[in-house]
Amino acid sequence: MKGLNQGQDGGSAPSAHDANKSHATPVWDVTVLRGRSIAAAEAEREAVSRAEQSIGRAAAILRDGGTVAFPTETVYGLGADARNTEAVEAIFKAKGRPSDNPLIVHIADTSQLDGLVTEVSDTARRLMAAFWPGPLTLVLPLRPGVLSPRVTAGLTTVGIRMPDHPIALKLIGESGCPVAAPSANRSGRPSPTLAGHVEEDLSGLVDGILDGGPTGVGLESTVVQVQEDGSVTVLRPGGITSEQLAAASGTAVTTDPGIERSPDEEEIVAPKSPGMKYTHYAPKGALTIVQGGTPEQVSGWIDEQLKAAAARGERTGVMAFEEHIGRYAADCVQSLGSLAGLEAAAHRLYAALRRMDEEGVTFILSEACPEEGLGAAIMNRLRKAAGQRVVRL
């Protein structure tokens, strides 16, 4: 047995690595620690104490080679000791994740970097100073022999970030481990922004879930690599935009062409970052993005397609922006917020995709948004979820 895996009553339970996995994964409510200091109000002290004990149990599970799902400011992650190959393999098994898809390593303090990487460039340090803790992953040269080879998928580099979430930082710090953690969902499914999403996908497959309430950003971290000339290449767009990266680094920022590669396009090299390969974030129904033309043309085309799909007996769904939401009639209509503030779309996207599944929707159409700033990350996730199916009017 790898993890302590204690339930809420403090009793022991079998590890998710055991042959019998019929038990439900324990879920520990630690939301009281979100955004609060240890000096919490007197009325909350008992709840704080219980939450801290839960984090202590979860940290012990990580140290003992188990897996724990935990909240970050982006999405929920599924963590394991990045040095322990058996523990890392449990992540791949629980998620059904392809073995050539590298994992991001999470740390709680920059002092941990020295033991993990061989070099941190001046540009990388400027980016850390600007965005750590936060939703930025830096791909750095790996120090040989310090991490499980399953983490890096055979690469000589490793993606590292420091999350901006008090529960994540406390868990990582108490575990004493560099924590490998992809999103805590079945591979290919929409990423989890609530502990309930994690339960839906992984209950019985992992050793524990820390419930810290809804995540903030709602999209995974931006992944970048600093080149030899000091320029920055975006390997996966996310909550930190290219414009912000350029301002903080003082260098040119480009986007790796592999980001938008079609899932059926032949790939010769291993992906340098999570999210660069395979269909990701996908609902069970067929999703198509409708892009271009005027809002009237888009809504008119979507309306025609919805009617045709309904006539075929399909359950229909639409994801649209608040400015146009009233134009649509479907079995499930999900607002992505206003085009004037795409932070809402980033926060709502995965929950909207999961809602389509809950409603049994088989035919989904989504509006597009401009690809400046945060819109680049939103459209990247939408295209991945749609398997690159885009109708351009």
C-alpha positions in Angstrom: 0.0 0.0 0.0 1.5 3.3 -1.1 -0.6 6.0 0.6 -1.9 6.5 4.1 -5.2 7.3 2.5 -7.0 8.1 5.7 -10.7 9.0 5.4 -12.4 11.9 7.1 -12.9 9.8 10.3 -9.1 9.4 10.5 -9.4 5.6 9.9 -7.2 3.9 7.3 -8.4 2.9 3.9 -6.8 0.8 1.1 -4.7 2.6 -1.4 -5.9 3.4 -4.9 -3.0 1.3 -6.0 -4.4 -1.8 -4.4 -6.1 -4.4 -6.6 -9.5 -3.7 -5.0 -10.4 -0.2 -6.1 -14.1 -0.3 -5.4 -13.9 2.2 -2.5 -14.7 5.8 -3.1 -11.8 8.2 -2.8 -11.9 10.3 0.4 -12.6 14.0 -0.2 -11.4 16.5 2.4 -13.0 20.0 2.6 -10.2 22.5 3.0 -12.0 25.6 1.6 -11.6 27.4 4.9 -7.9 27.8 4.1 -8.5 29.5 0.8 -7.2 33.0 1.0 -7.0 32.9 4.8 -4.0 33.2 7.1 -3.3 30.8 10.0 -4.6 33.6 12.3 -8.2 32.9 11.2 -11.2 34.2 13.1 -11.9 32.4 16.3 -15.2 31.0 14.9 -13.2 29.3 12.1 -10.4 27.9 14.2 -11.9 24.4 14.5 -12.6 24.2 10.7 -9.0 25.5 10.1 -7.6 22.9 12.3 -9.5 20.1 10.6 -8.4 21.4 7.1 -4.8 21.6 8.2 -4.9 18.0 9.5 -6.4 17.0 6.1 -3.6 18.7 4.2 -1.2 16.9 6.6 -2.7 13.5 5.7 -2.6 14.4 2.0 1.1 15.4 2.2 1.9 12.1 4.0 0.2 10.2 1.1 2.4 12.0 -1.4 5.5 11.2 0.6 4.5 7.6 0.8 4.1 7.3 -3.0 0.3 7.9 -3.3 -1.7 10.3 -5.5 -3.7 13.3 -4.3 -5.9 15.7 -6.3 -5.6 19.3 -5.2 -6.8 22.8 -6.2 -4.6 25.4 -7.9 -5.4 28.8 -9.3 -5.8 27.2 -12.8 -7.5 23.8 -12.5 -7.4 20.9 -10.1 -4.2 18.9 -10.4 -3.4 15.2 -9.7 -0.2 15.1 -7.8 2.5 12.5 -7.0 6.1 12.6 -5.9 7.9 13.5 -9.1 11.0 11.4 -8.0 9.0 8.2 -7.5 8.4 6.3 -10.7 5.8 4.0 -9.3 3.9 7.0 -8.0 4.1 8.8 -11.3 3.0 5.7 -13.1 -0.2 5.8 -10.9 -1.0 9.2 -12.4 -0.8 7.9 -15.9 -2.9 4.8 -15.0 -5.6 6.8 -13.2 -5.9 9.3 -16.0 -5.4 6.9 -18.9 -2.8 9.4 -20.1 -0.4 8.6 -23.1 3.1 7.8 -21.8 4.8 10.3 -24.2 2.9 13.3 -22.7 5.3 15.0 -20.2 4.1 16.2 -16.8 4.6 19.6 -15.1 6.4 19.6 -11.7 5.1 21.9 -9.0 7.2 23.5 -6.3 6.5 25.6 -3.3 9.7 27.7 -3.2 12.3 28.8 -5.8 15.0 27.2 -3.6 13.8 23.8 -4.9 15.0 24.7 -8.4 18.7 24.1 -7.6 18.1 20.4 -7.0 16.0 20.0 -10.2 17.6 22.0 -13.0 21.1 22.8 -14.2 20.5 26.3 -15.3 18.1 29.2 -15.1 18.7 32.0 -17.6 18.3 35.7 -16.9 15.2 35.8 -19.0 13.7 32.9 -17.1 14.5 34.6 -13.8 12.7 37.8 -15.0 9.6 35.7 -15.8 9.7 34.0 -12.4 10.0 37.4 -10.7 7.0 38.7 -12.6 4.7 35.7 -12.6 5.6 33.3 -9.8 3.7 32.2 -7.9 1.2 32.0 -10.7 0.0 30.3 -13.9 3.3 30.2 -15.7 5.3 27.0 -16.4 9.0 27.3 -17.5 10.6 24.5 -19.4 14.2 24.3 -18.0 17.2 21.9 -18.5 16.8 18.9 -16.2 19.4 17.9 -13.7 20.1 14.2 -14.6 18.8 11.5 -12.3 16.7 13.7 -10.0 13.2 12.9 -11.3 11.4 9.9 -12.6 12.0 9.5 -16.4 8.2 9.1 -16.7 7.8 12.8 -15.7 9.8 14.1 -18.7 8.8 11.4 -21.3 12.4 11.0 -22.2 13.2 14.7 -22.7 16.2 16.4 -21.2 14.0 19.3 -20.0 11.3 19.6 -17.4 8.4 22.0 -17.0 8.3 23.6 -13.6 5.9 26.1 -12.0 4.9 27.5 -8.6 1.1 27.7 -8.2 -0.5 30.7 -6.7 -2.9 28.9 -4.4 -2.5 28.7 -0.6 -3.7 25.1 -0.4 -1.5 23.9 -3.2 1.6 25.6 -1.7 0.9 24.2 1.8 0.4 20.7 0.4 3.6 20.8 -1.7 5.6 22.4 1.2 4.5 19.9 3.8 5.0 16.9 1.4 8.7 17.8 1.0 8.4 16.6 -2.6 8.6 18.1 -6.1 5.0 17.3 -7.1 4.3 16.1 -10.7 0.7 17.1 -11.4 -1.3 17.1 -14.7 -5.0 18.1 -14.5 -7.0 15.8 -12.4 -9.3 14.4 -15.1 -9.5 11.4 -17.3 -7.2 12.0 -20.3 -9.0 13.9 -23.1 -11.9 15.1 -20.9 -12.5 18.7 -19.9 -10.2 19.8 -17.1 -11.7 20.0 -13.6 -12.4 23.4 -12.0 -14.4 21.9 -9.1 -13.6 19.0 -6.7 -16.9 17.4 -8.0 -15.4 17.2 -11.5 -12.5 15.3 -10.0 -14.8 12.9 -8.2 -16.8 12.3 -11.4 -13.7 11.3 -13.3 -11.3 9.7 -10.8 -13.1 8.6 -7.6 -11.8 5.2 -6.7 -8.7 5.7 -8.8 -6.7 8.1 -6.6 -5.9 8.2 -2.9 -7.5 11.5 -1.9 -9.0 14.8 -3.1 -8.6 18.1 -1.4 -11.7 20.2 -2.0 -10.7 23.9 -2.1 -13.7 25.2 -3.9 -13.8 26.5 -7.5 -10.5 27.4 -9.2 -9.8 30.9 -10.3 -8.2 31.2 -13.8 -10.0 28.1 -15.1 -7.4 27.4 -17.8 -4.1 25.6 -17.4 -0.9 27.5 -17.1 1.0 29.1 -19.9 4.0 27.0 -20.8 7.1 28.7 -22.2 10.7 27.9 -23.1 13.5 30.4 -23.2 15.7 30.0 -26.3 19.5 30.4 -26.5 19.2 34.0 -27.8 17.0 34.9 -24.8 13.7 35.0 -26.8 10.6 33.2 -25.4 8.6 30.5 -27.2 5.1 29.7 -26.0 4.5 26.0 -26.0 1.0 26.2 -24.6 -1.1 29.4 -24.2 -2.7 30.0 -20.8 -3.5 32.6 -18.2 -0.4 34.6 -18.9 -0.6 36.2 -22.3 2.1 36.7 -24.9 1.8 40.5 -24.4 2.5 40.1 -20.7 5.4 37.8 -21.4 7.0 40.3 -23.8 6.6 43.1 -21.3 8.1 41.2 -18.4 11.0 39.5 -20.4 11.9 42.4 -22.6 12.5 39.9 -25.4 10.6 38.6 -28.5 7.8 36.2 -27.9 6.8 33.6 -30.5 4.4 30.7 -30.6 5.5 27.1 -31.3 3.7 25.9 -34.5 3.0 22.6 -32.9 0.4 24.2 -30.6 -2.3 24.0 -33.3 -1.3 20.7 -35.0 -4.3 18.6 -36.1 -4.7 15.4 -34.1 -4.5 13.3 -37.2 -1.4 15.1 -38.5 1.8 12.9 -38.4 4.1 13.9 -35.6 7.8 12.9 -35.6 9.1 14.4 -32.3 7.9 14.0 -28.8 5.7 16.9 -27.5 7.8 19.5 -25.5 4.8 20.4 -23.3 1.5 19.0 -22.2 -1.3 20.1 -24.5 0.7 19.9 -27.7 -0.5 16.5 -28.8 -3.8 14.6 -28.8 -7.3 15.8 -28.6 -7.8 17.4 -25.2 -10.6 18.9 -23.1 -13.2 17.1 -25.2 -16.9 16.7 -24.3 -18.6 13.4 -25.3 -20.8 15.1 -28.0 -19.4 16.4 -31.3 -18.2 20.0 -30.9 -17.7 22.4 -33.8 -16.5 26.0 -33.6 -18.1 28.6 -35.8 -15.7 31.5 -36.7 -15.7 34.6 -38.9 -18.5 36.6 -40.5 -20.7 39.0 -38.7 -22.5 38.1 -35.4 -25.7 37.9 -37.4 -24.1 35.5 -39.9 -22.8 33.3 -37.2 -26.0 33.1 -35.2 -28.0 32.5 -38.4 -25.8 29.6 -39.5 -25.8 28.1 -36.0 -29.6 28.3 -35.8 -30.0 26.5 -39.1 -27.6 23.7 -38.0 -29.3 23.4 -34.6 -32.7 22.9 -36.3 -31.3 20.3 -38.7 -29.6 18.4 -35.8 -32.8 18.4 -33.7 -34.7 17.0 -36.7 -32.2 14.2 -36.8 -33.0 13.4 -33.2 -29.9 14.8 -31.6 -29.7 16.7 -28.4 -28.3 20.1 -29.2 -26.1 22.5 -27.3 -24.6 26.0 -27.9 -21.8 27.9 -26.1 -22.0 31.6 -26.8 -21.1 34.9 -25.5 -23.5 37.0 -23.4 -23.9 39.6 -26.2 -25.6 36.9 -28.4 -26.9 34.3 -26.0 -30.5 35.3 -26.5 -30.4 34.4 -30.2 -30.1 30.7 -29.6 -32.6 27.9 -28.8 -31.1 24.5 -28.0 -31.5 21.8 -25.4 -28.5 23.2 -23.5 -27.3 26.8 -23.9 -24.2 27.9 -21.9 -23.0 31.4 -21.6 -19.2 32.0 -21.8 -19.6 35.5 -20.4 -19.0 38.8 -22.2 -16.6 39.3 -25.1 -15.6 42.5 -23.2 -14.1 40.4 -20.4 -12.7 37.1 -21.5 -11.6 36.2 -18.0 -15.2 34.8 -17.5 -14.9 32.6 -20.6 -11.6 31.2 -19.3 -13.3 30.5 -16.0 -16.5 29.0 -17.4 -15.3 27.0 -20.4 -14.5 23.6 -18.9 -17.6 23.7 -16.7 -19.7 24.5 -19.8 -18.3 21.5 -21.6 -19.0 19.2 -18.7 -22.5 20.6 -18.5 -23.1 19.5 -22.1 -22.1 15.9 -21.0 -24.5 16.1 -18.0 -27.3 17.1 -20.3 -26.6 14.3 -22.8 -25.9 16.7 -25.6 -24.6 15.0 -28.8 -24.3 18.0 -31.2 -22.5 21.2 -29.9 -21.7 24.5 -31.7 -19.6 27.2 -30.1 -19.0 30.8 -31.0 -15.4 31.9 -31.3 -13.7 34.9 -29.7 -10.9 37.2 -30.9 -7.4 35.6 -30.3 -5.7 38.6 -28.7 -4.6 38.3 -25.1 -6.4 35.7 -23.1 -8.5 34.9 -26.2 -5.5 32.9 -27.7 -5.7 30.4 -24.8 -9.5 30.1 -24.9 -9.4 29.4 -28.7 -6.6 26.9 -28.2 -8.6 25.0 -25.7 -11.8 25.2 -27.8 -10.0 23.9 -30.9 -8.4 21.0 -28.9 -11.8 20.2 -27.5 -13.3 20.2 -31.0 -10.5 18.1 -32.5 -9.8 21.2 -34.7 -13.3 21.1 -36.3 -13.8 24.8 -37.2 -16.4 26.2 -39.7 -15.2 29.5 -41.1 -18.0 31.7 -42.6 
